[in-house]
């Protein structure tokens, strides 16, 4: 089955130094770009994370410090990767909660202004969990009747994710072969930032989802307590969260001038 696409979609998977979106780094990225005409492009890069890869993490994905010592850093690859995905929607397995947020952090550190405007994302794990409650390896076996022998290889996981989505579309009549439908179906609670620190209220206004100002409008808090903005920018929050906060503050300032 071919995906019904109106624009390209890039399925991707990351292997990293850990699971902390703010502090960990990419050590491998694999991208499968699928075009509306069915054409497929595959690219995989090993990446020097510039920080040590913990031995317990190497035991999972098999990538050691020695494997990436002479590889380019993400900053050196960032523009090529961005040019590959900039016209595309995104897809992955647990990508909304991990891969996209971490990719955004790496892009912003490399001074590439990455965001999700004018694109959607399909999280195949969410579709799977809503339907069957399994892991990627089990999903691959369940939907495709194949064993994922190279699990935790970015390329193998990326290809398996693409195959699983096509099999899900073939299996479930209620799933529409439409990127926007699949993105909505695979989404969880909507957040203004990737990490979930800023959510929306029923009116679509940005609100804090944590701490002493949980549930309060971001714009109100930044106006009533200016020092809180400075604290947020200097604290250990993701760069993308700080970008969203800055945009909200600038928007409020511009509205006052109008």
C-alpha positions as CSV (number, residue, x, y, z in Angstrom):
1,X,0.0,0.0,0.0
2,X,1.2,3.5,-0.9
3,X,0.7,6.4,1.5
4,X,-1.7,9.0,0.2
5,X,0.5,12.1,0.4
6,X,0.1,15.7,-0.6
7,X,3.7,16.5,0.4
8,X,6.8,14.4,1.3
9,X,7.0,12.8,4.7
10,X,10.3,11.9,6.5
11,X,10.3,8.9,8.8
12,X,13.3,9.1,11.0
13,X,14.8,7.6,14.1
14,X,17.6,8.7,16.5
15,X,20.1,6.8,18.5
16,X,21.4,9.0,21.3
17,X,23.7,9.3,24.3
18,X,20.6,9.0,26.6
19,X,17.0,10.1,27.0
20,X,17.3,13.6,28.4
21,X,16.0,15.9,25.7
22,X,17.9,18.9,27.0
23,X,21.3,17.4,27.7
24,X,21.7,14.3,25.5
25,X,23.0,14.2,21.9
26,X,22.4,12.3,18.7
27,X,24.9,9.6,17.7
28,X,23.0,8.3,14.7
29,X,20.2,9.6,12.6
30,X,18.4,7.7,9.8
31,X,15.8,9.4,7.5
32,X,13.5,7.7,5.0
33,X,11.9,10.4,2.8
34,X,8.8,9.2,1.0
35,X,7.5,11.4,-1.8
36,X,3.9,11.7,-3.0
37,X,4.8,9.7,-6.1
38,X,6.1,6.9,-4.0
39,X,9.8,7.6,-4.5
40,X,11.9,6.8,-1.5
41,X,15.2,8.4,-0.3
42,X,17.3,6.8,2.5
43,X,20.0,8.6,4.4
44,X,21.9,7.5,7.6
45,X,24.6,9.4,9.4
46,X,26.8,8.5,12.4
47,X,27.3,11.6,14.5
48,X,30.0,12.6,16.9
49,X,28.0,13.8,19.9
50,X,31.0,15.7,21.4
51,X,30.2,14.1,24.8
52,X,30.9,10.5,26.0
53,X,28.4,7.8,25.2
54,X,27.7,5.9,28.5
55,X,28.6,2.2,28.3
56,X,25.1,1.2,29.3
57,X,23.7,3.1,26.3
58,X,26.3,1.6,24.0
59,X,25.1,-1.8,25.2
60,X,21.6,-0.9,23.8
61,X,22.4,0.5,20.4
62,X,25.9,-0.8,19.9
63,X,27.5,2.6,19.1
64,X,30.6,3.4,21.0
65,X,32.8,6.5,21.4
66,X,35.3,4.9,19.0
67,X,32.6,4.4,16.4
68,X,31.9,8.1,16.2
69,X,35.3,9.7,17.0
70,X,36.0,10.6,13.4
71,X,32.4,11.3,12.4
72,X,31.0,14.8,11.8
73,X,29.3,16.7,14.6
74,X,25.6,17.4,14.3
75,X,26.4,21.1,13.8
76,X,28.3,20.1,10.7
77,X,25.4,18.0,9.4
78,X,22.5,20.2,10.5
79,X,22.0,22.2,7.3
80,X,22.1,19.1,5.1
81,X,19.6,17.3,7.4
82,X,17.4,20.4,7.5
83,X,17.4,20.8,3.7
84,X,16.3,17.2,3.5
85,X,13.3,17.5,5.8
86,X,12.3,21.2,5.5
87,X,9.6,20.5,2.9
88,X,8.2,17.4,4.7
89,X,5.9,16.2,7.4
90,X,7.6,13.9,9.9
91,X,6.9,10.4,11.1
92,X,8.5,8.1,13.7
93,X,8.0,5.7,16.6
94,X,7.6,7.7,19.8
95,X,8.7,10.6,17.8
96,X,6.3,13.2,19.2
97,X,7.7,12.7,22.7
98,X,11.4,12.0,22.0
99,X,12.8,12.2,18.5
100,X,11.3,15.5,17.4
101,X,12.0,17.3,20.6
102,X,15.6,16.1,20.7
103,X,16.1,16.9,17.0
104,X,14.7,20.4,17.6
105,X,17.3,20.9,20.4
106,X,20.1,19.8,18.2
107,X,19.0,22.0,15.4
108,X,18.7,25.1,17.6
109,X,22.1,24.4,19.1
110,X,23.4,24.4,15.5
111,X,21.7,27.7,14.9
112,X,19.1,26.2,12.5
113,X,15.7,27.7,13.2
114,X,13.7,24.5,13.3
115,X,10.0,24.4,14.1
116,X,6.8,22.4,13.2
117,X,4.9,25.2,11.5
118,X,3.3,24.2,8.2
119,X,3.9,20.5,8.9
120,X,2.4,17.7,10.9
121,X,3.8,14.6,12.6
122,X,2.6,11.0,12.6
123,X,3.6,9.0,15.7
124,X,3.3,5.4,14.7
125,X,3.8,4.3,18.3
126,X,0.6,6.2,19.4
127,X,-1.4,4.5,16.7
128,X,0.0,1.2,17.7
129,X,-0.7,1.8,21.4
130,X,-4.2,2.9,20.7
131,X,-4.8,-0.3,18.8
132,X,-2.6,-3.0,20.2
133,X,-0.3,-1.9,23.1
134,X,3.1,-3.2,22.0
135,X,6.7,-2.3,21.3
136,X,8.2,-1.6,17.8
137,X,9.6,-5.1,17.6
138,X,6.2,-6.6,18.5
139,X,4.5,-4.2,16.1
140,X,6.7,-5.3,13.3
141,X,6.0,-8.9,14.1
142,X,2.2,-8.3,14.6
143,X,1.6,-6.2,11.5
144,X,4.3,-7.4,9.1
145,X,5.0,-10.9,10.4
146,X,8.7,-10.1,10.4
147,X,11.3,-10.2,13.1
148,X,13.2,-6.9,13.8
149,X,16.6,-8.5,14.0
150,X,18.5,-5.2,14.1
151,X,16.4,-3.4,16.7
152,X,18.0,-0.2,18.0
153,X,19.7,0.3,14.7
154,X,18.4,3.6,13.5
155,X,18.1,2.5,9.9
156,X,16.3,-0.8,10.8
157,X,14.0,1.0,13.2
158,X,13.2,3.7,10.6
159,X,12.4,1.2,7.8
160,X,10.3,-1.0,10.2
161,X,8.3,2.1,11.3
162,X,7.4,2.9,7.7
163,X,6.4,-0.7,7.0
164,X,4.3,-0.8,10.2
165,X,2.4,2.3,9.3
166,X,1.5,0.9,5.8
167,X,0.4,-2.3,7.4
168,X,-1.7,-0.4,10.0
169,X,-3.5,1.4,7.1
170,X,-4.2,-1.9,5.4
171,X,-5.5,-3.5,8.7
172,X,-7.7,-0.8,10.2
173,X,-10.6,0.5,8.0
174,X,-11.1,3.4,10.4
175,X,-7.6,4.8,9.6
176,X,-7.7,7.2,6.7
177,X,-4.8,7.2,4.3
178,X,-4.3,10.9,4.9
179,X,-1.4,12.6,6.5
180,X,-3.4,15.1,8.5
181,X,-5.8,12.5,9.8
182,X,-2.9,10.2,10.9
183,X,-1.1,13.1,12.5
184,X,-4.3,14.0,14.5
185,X,-5.0,10.4,15.4
186,X,-1.4,9.8,16.6
187,X,-1.2,13.0,18.6
188,X,-1.6,13.2,22.4
189,X,-2.4,16.3,24.3
190,X,-1.5,19.4,22.4
191,X,1.4,21.5,23.6
192,X,3.0,24.7,22.4
193,X,6.4,23.3,22.9
194,X,7.8,19.8,22.3
195,X,8.6,19.1,25.9
196,X,5.2,19.7,27.3
197,X,6.0,22.7,29.6
198,X,3.5,24.9,27.8
199,X,0.0,23.7,27.0
200,X,-3.2,25.2,25.7
201,X,-6.4,26.0,27.6
202,X,-9.9,25.6,26.1
203,X,-9.6,29.0,24.4
204,X,-6.3,28.0,22.7
205,X,-4.2,30.2,24.9
206,X,-0.8,29.1,26.1
207,X,-0.6,28.1,29.7
208,X,2.1,26.7,32.0
209,X,1.7,23.0,32.7
210,X,4.1,22.9,35.7
211,X,5.2,24.6,38.9
212,X,3.6,27.4,40.9
213,X,2.0,28.9,37.8
214,X,0.5,25.7,36.5
215,X,-2.7,26.4,34.6
216,X,-2.0,30.1,34.4
217,X,-1.8,31.9,31.0
218,X,1.9,32.4,30.1
219,X,1.3,35.9,28.9
220,X,-0.3,36.9,32.2
221,X,2.6,35.4,34.2
222,X,5.3,37.1,32.1
223,X,3.5,40.4,32.4
224,X,2.8,40.2,36.2
225,X,6.2,38.7,37.1
226,X,8.9,39.8,34.7
227,X,11.7,38.2,36.6
228,X,10.1,34.8,36.0
229,X,10.9,35.1,32.3
230,X,14.6,35.7,33.1
231,X,14.6,32.7,35.4
232,X,13.1,30.4,32.8
233,X,15.7,31.5,30.2
234,X,18.6,30.8,32.5
235,X,17.2,27.5,33.9
236,X,17.7,24.0,32.4
237,X,14.7,24.1,30.0
238,X,14.9,22.9,26.4
239,X,16.0,25.5,23.9
240,X,12.7,25.1,22.0
241,X,10.7,25.8,25.1
242,X,12.7,29.0,25.6
243,X,12.1,29.9,21.9
244,X,8.3,29.5,22.4
245,X,8.4,31.6,25.6
246,X,10.3,34.4,23.9
247,X,7.9,34.4,21.0
248,X,4.9,34.7,23.4
249,X,6.6,37.6,25.2
250,X,7.4,39.4,21.9
251,X,3.9,38.9,20.7
252,X,2.5,40.4,23.9
253,X,4.9,43.4,23.6
254,X,3.9,44.0,20.0
255,X,0.2,43.8,20.9
256,X,0.8,46.6,23.4
257,X,2.3,48.8,20.7
258,X,-0.7,48.3,18.3
